[in-house]
């Protein structure tokens, strides 16, 4: 389950029906990245924006890139570091 938040950490809803969810750990940098694709017809598509946040059950990621095309969008995120 992916929870979507805006730039101010206001909850926007739950993302569902995404595909190709991939979380990668970058050992050299000590960080993680996440990517997934989502259909352009998904009702939450207009709420996804760069610098917004996505929470998984274990981590929180900031949306760094959101590539749009005709049938699906690719979302790329980096883990947030809380101090």
Secondary structure, DSSP 8 states (H G I E B T S, - for coil): -EEEE-TT--EEEEE-SEEEEEEEEETTTTEEEEEEEEETT-TTGGG--TT-EEE-SS-EEEEEEEEE-SSEEEEEEEE----
